[in-house]
């Protein structure tokens, strides 16, 4: 144990007889350090003898009233949430654009290799097939949307979704209270 720890134990009044003897032996040849320890002991004794100050009247009640009315967790302001969402979408878009550029560059390099010609032909045929399927789906959707019953059903479904979104906003919106 070092001397500083022994001095702290002496100030706290928690030093044993053996440690006190070691501290006294150390301080015997150092009168400046002994005088400093004696001054600290005197200040410590003076502070222990002073009465504790009482808080002003009503202090505890005022603190407890503020604790009860303060929200446990402050909700984020909408502008911070919007900023975070927009920043995340922008970052995601940037990552996708960079990944797309890399893939396009790699594809352009690989298309020129004769080894990959069959793969390129397969890719082209798959792309044409997907394009044909999308055209069929679009034509079917246009035909269905021309029917009045389908339009009415879609309108009703959109109204139900809008009502539920309104309910969700009301339920999840933070309550504002006067403080």
Secondary structure as UniProt FT lines:
FT   HELIX           3..12
FT   HELIX           17..28
FT   HELIX           31..49
FT   TURN            57..58
FT   HELIX           59..69
FT   HELIX           78..111
FT   HELIX           114..116
FT   HELIX           117..145
FT   HELIX           148..172
//
